[in-house]
Each structure stands twice: as structure tokens, then as C-alpha cells.
């Protein structure tokens, strides 16, 4: 009996082990005696990095105390799981269920049955099939089941795991590139929250390089109000686009409203386009001799720079209702000026900043000879 007692209960208990690596150690023995619910950084650095850390920079976080509710939950969860493999009144012994001793059964807490306890549910994992809901907080359980293999493959990130952390960017260190990699490469799903084209077109350190250029076709019911002021109307369109797309207005340019002069980042005419054509090429310029509103329709050439990663191209066509209403509200206090708007043709151009600037440069006229700077 004494030998059995020593085998079962003797030795040191307050440690666990985990697989290490080729660099530090193959097996890591973890001392659990200092377990806590959170880290007091100042105390930790003082103990393990004495005289090496910046005391003035590390703020004291207060004494870390064991959460007694958490301790009770932990005890109940562990014991229920230990006595869950067999029916009530039995315990797993050498792979088979055997009657549990009365002494052990009586020693168990009142909320733990001597056998037949329900198993804890599986811990939540990343579920890309849920689309936008995949990044919603998982259902809370007092305890859940996670495997050692899951710890390894999920890079030791607590449930719902590494893939969830990276895909949903729940940590500051999670990058857009890694988020898109998890969604598109690992799980073969379109990212429901971020525009992953940015990672393919932009450099890693310049992710705000996307420029959307295209044409708006507006149905105008109040031509008088729309045509009354070039600057007012163009400003109304800029602010409406910024509001509908949820971007900063300084990133939006109205390059031309058909019938009015082109607005140039660098002044200069390009090729001419007939006033009634719905065909669109960015480098073409509409004729300024015609009317602004033709047969109830106005056309606008626009550019939106530094598209945010949260603006999905697939959602843009659905924003035209808000766009037309906002243009009207920006032009008149009461009433309707623009009844509808359409991004046409769709899709528009999605360029890098370099491509956009190259296109504008191509449209610039040759500088008059007399304006050339004098050589010193």
C-alpha cells in the first residue's frame, strides 16, 4: 500500500512538461508553483531580469492575486473531466471502468459526480465558412477541451488559436499579409473584411497604394441646381464620395464633370471624347463645349487614392443610393438634385499610386518652350 501511495502521490507535483525546440531544449519542464491569472510585468522583470530593465519605464501593475472563483472553476473542471470516461459510480482503471472506492467518491466536491460527468465542449476554432461572423467572439464556456497537437499547430496561441488570431488580426502584430494568407492560401476563402488585392499590388511597407479611378453616371432631376456652380457641384460630389465610401475627402478627386474643364493635378489637355458617349477611358477628356447635364444625365470622372484595406470593391456598387442622396443634400437644403448614381463601367480601374501618376503624366501637355527654366 505504501508503495502504491508513493507511486501515485509521491514526488513533486507542481510542474508540467512541454515539447521544446532544437535551439533551447527538447523538453521544457514548467514549474507551476507561480501560476497567476496575469503577468505583473514589473515583478517579473525584477525577478528574472534584475538590474537589466528600465525601472522608470515599466509601470507597476499591482499585486497579482489568485482569482478564487477561477480557482474553484479550475478544480471543478479538472475533476469533472477526470471522472467523465465511465458511468456514474465507476472510474477508469487500466483502460477499463471499475467501481470507484467509497472513500474517494465521498471526498469529491459536491458538484463533481463519481463518474458520468459530462465532458467539456471542444474549444472554439477559426471557422472561415462563417464569413464575417468567423471573427465574432466565440461562445464562452467555463472550460473547454484543447489538444496538445492543437497547441503545437496553433503555435501555442490560446483558443480559438493562431489562425483566428491572424485571420481576424486580434493582435497588433498580426499583419494584413498574414491575415490574407490565412483566409486565401490556407483556407481558400475570400477575406470577408479586408481587400487582399492590396497585398498583391502594394509593397509591404506601403499598403495604402491603391487608387480607384472610374466614371460616375448621375441621373439629374434638377439641372439648374447641378449646373449653377462648378466648384460647388464638384465639392458636393467629392464629399459625397468620401461619405459613401467612408474615406477621407482629401483622398478624393473629381477630375472632370462632362461639360466643364478638367481639374489637373498637373494642368494639361488630353484626347477629346464626344459629349454623349458612355464609353470610358481614364486618359480621355470630355469636350467642354457641350452641356453639363445631357438628357437628364451627368458624367463624372473621379479618383480615390489610398483606398483603405476595409473597403471591399464588391461592396462599392451598393453604396450608390447613399451617394446620390448625399450629393443632393450637399447641393440643396431641401429637395432632390440627383435621383440615382451608378459606377459605370464596373469594375473601375484599380491602380497603384505609381500607375496613377504615370497616367496623369502621360496626359500632361508638353511645357511651352518659353516656360522652360533657364539654365544657370
N, C-alpha and C positions, 0 to 999 in steps of 0.2 A: 504493500500500500504506500509506504514512504517513497519507494522508487517511482511509483506511478505519480505521486504527488509532485515529486521533484521534476519528472519529465513534463508534466502538464503545467505546473505553476512556478517552477523554479527558474533561476536565471534572470536576466534583465528583460523587462517587458517594454519599456518606453522608447522603442525605436522601430522604424520600418526600413525597408530597403528599396532601392530603385536601380534600374539599369543606368549606367553612366555612359562614358564615351571613350574613344581611343586617346583623347588628349589628357583628361584629368584622372579618371579611374573607371574601370569596367563596372564596378559595383559601388554604389553610394549608399552608406548606412546613415539614415536620417534620425537624429536624436529628437524625439517628440516631446521632451520634457518642457520645452519653452513654447509650446503651441499657443497661439493667440489668434484672435479674430482679425487683427490688422497689425500693421507694422508701425511702431513708433520709430521713425527714421533716426531721430537724434540719439535715442538709447542704443539702437542697433549699431550706428556708426561708432559711438563711443566704446562699445564692447569689442567690435570686430575690426575697426579701423582707428585705434586710439592714436591721437595726435596727428592724424593724417587728413582729417576732414576740416572744412571751413565752418567753425562753430557759429560765426556771426551770420552765415547764410542759411544754415539749417535751423528752421524754427522748431521749437519744442511742440510736440503734438499731444502732450499729456500722458498720463499713465494708462497703459493698456490693461483693462480688466476683462476677465473672462465673463462672457455673457451667460448668466445662469440659465436663461431659457434655452440658449443654444446648446449648453452642456446637457440639459435634460433631453432635448430633441435628439442629440447625437447618441446618447445612451440608449434611448428607446429605439431609434432607427437601427443601430448596430445589433441589438439583441433580437429585434423582430426579424431582421434578415438572417441572423444565425439560427433562429428557430422557425424557419419558414419552409424547409425542404420536406418535412414529414407532416403527417396529420396530427391533430391535437393529441397530446399525451405521449408523443414519440419524438425521439431525437436521432439525428443521423449519426451512425456509429460504424466506422469502417465501410462506408459506402452503402449501408442498409439502414432502414429505420428500425429502431428498437425502443422499448418502453423507457421513458425518462424516469430517473430516480425521483422519489417524492421530495427528498431534501432539496434537490436542485429546482424542482418545479415550484416549491414554496418560497425559494429565495429570489425568484424572478420578480421584477416590478409588477405592480397591478395591471399596467397597460401592455404587458407582454405575455402572450399565451405560451404555455409549454408545448409548442408545436402548432403548426397550422396557421401561423401568422401570414397575412398577405404580403407578397413581395413588393418592394418599392418599384414604381414605374421606371421605365428607361428614361434617362436624361434626354432632354431635347437636343436635337442636332440641327444643322443647317438643312433647310428644305427648299431648294430652288424652285421646285414645282409650284410653290405658293406665290411666286412672283413678288409683288411689292410687299405682301404680308410675310415673306420669308424673313424680313428684318424687323418684324414686330417682336416685342419682348416675349420670350417663351412662357408657357404656363408654369406657375410656381408650385413646387412640391416641397414638403418638409424634407424629404430625402428622395434621391433618385439613383439609379444604377448606371455606372460608367465602367468601362473595362480598361485593363492595363494597356491593351493594344490600342484602344482609343486614345489614351494618354500619349502614347508614342506617336501615332499617326496624326493626331491633332496638335502636335508639338507642345504638349504639356499645358495647353490652354484649357482652363476650366470650361465645363459645358455652358453653352452649346458648342464650344470648341473653336479651333483655329479657323476653319473655313467660314463659319458665321462671322467671326471677328474681322476677317479680312474682306469678305464679300460685302459686309454691311458697314465697314470702316468704323467699328465701335471704339477703336483705339486711335490716338493721334498718329501713331507710327504706320497705320495702315494706309497705303498709297492707292491712288486711283488705278495705277497699273496692276497692282496685286489684286484689287477688287475685281477688275475686269478679267484678269487671268482666272480667278476662281469661277466667276459666272460663265465666261465664254469658253475657256480652254478646258477647265477641269470638269464642268458640268454641262457644257454645250448649250447653255441657255442665254438668251439676250438679257443684258442687265436692265432691270425694270426701273432703275432710279438714276443711272448715270449714262452719259453719252460716251461710250467706249471708243468711238471714232477719234476722239481727242488723243488717245494713247497711240493711235496708229499714225496720226498726222503731225503731232507736235513732239518736240523734244521733251525729255523727262523733266527738265527744269524750266520749261516754257509751255505749260499746259493751257494757257489762255491765248492760243494762237489761231483759233478757228474764226473765220469771217464768213458770215452768210450774206450772199448778195442775190438779189432777185427783184421781182416785179410784183406790185400790188395792183389789182384791178378793183376799183371802187365804184359802186353804184351810188350816184349822187342825186338826191332829190331836191336840193336847194343849191343850184349852181351859183346864184348871186352871192350867197354867203361863202361858198367854197372858193370863188374866184376873186373875192374882194381884196385880198392881200396875200401876196406870195409868201412873205416872211411869216405871217400869222398862220396860214394854212400848213406850211411846211413844219413849223414848230408844233402845231397840233398833231401832225402825223408822227413826228419824232417822239413826242411824249406819249402818244397812244401806243406806239410800237413798244416803247420801253415799259409801259404799264402792263400791256398784254403779255409780253414775253418775260416780264419780271427781270429786266436788265437795267443797267444804269443808262440814263438818257445820253450821257456823254459818249457812249459807245455806238449810238445810232446815228446814221447819216441818211438824210433824204438827198440823193444825188441829183434827181431831176423829177419834176412833175411835168408830164407831157404838156407842151404849150408854153412852158416857162424855161428860162435859161438854166443850163446845167450848173450845179454847185460843184466847184472844183477844189479838192484838196490842193491841187496844183492846176491853175487855170489853163484851159485849152480845149478846143473842139475836137470831136472825133468824126466818125462817119455819120451820115444822116439816115434817118429811118422815117418812113411815111407815117403820117399822124394817126392813121386808123388801124395800123397793124397791131395784132396781139402777140406776134412773134417777138421773142426777146433775146437779145444778146447784150451782155454787160457793156461791151465796148462801143455799142451803137448809141447815138444820141438822137432824141426826138427833135423833130422840126419845131422851132419856136414861133413859127408864123401862124400856126393854127390855134384853135380854141383849146382851153384847158379842159373843159367838160364837153365831150362829143357824144351826142345821143344818150345823155344821162350817164356817161362813163368817164372816169378819170383814171389815169395810169401813173404809177409812181415807181421810180427806180430807187432802191434802198440798199443799205449795207449795215449789218450789225456786227461789230467787232468784239473780240474777246468773249465769245459765247461761253456761258458758264457750263460746267460739267453736268449740272442738274437739269439743263434744258434739253429735253429729248426731241430730236427732229420730228418723230412720229406724232408728237402732241401739238405741234405748231399749227397745222391746219384747223384744229378745233378751237383755236383762240380768235377766230375772225369775228365772231359775234361781239366779244368784248372789245375788239379792235375798232370796229365800225361805230359802236356806241360811244367809245372814248373819244374818237375823232370828232363826232358831233358835239359831245359835251365840251370839248376844248374850243370849239368854234362859236357856239351859241349857248346862251344861258338856258333857254328852253327851246325845244323843237329838235327836229332831226335834219341833219345835213347829208350824212352818208347812211344809206339803208343797209348796205352789205359790203363786205370786203372779201377778197379771195387772193391767196398767194398763187399766182398763175404766171408761168407754168410751175408745176410742182413735180419733183423737188427742185429747189433753187440750187445755186452754186454753194458748195462748202469748200472754202479755200483756206490755205494758211495765210498768215499776215504777209509773208513774202510774195505769195502768188497774187494777193490783192494789190499790193503795192506795185508789183510788176505790171499788172493790168492797167492801173492808173497811169503809170509811167508811159506805157505804150500809147495811151490816149492823149498825152500831152503834146502840144504843138512844138515845133522847133522854135527856140527862142530867137526873136528878131536879132539880126546881126548888130544893129545899133545898140542893143541892150547887153551885149556880151561884156563881161567885166574886163577892165583894162589890165593888161599885164604890167607888173611893176618892173 
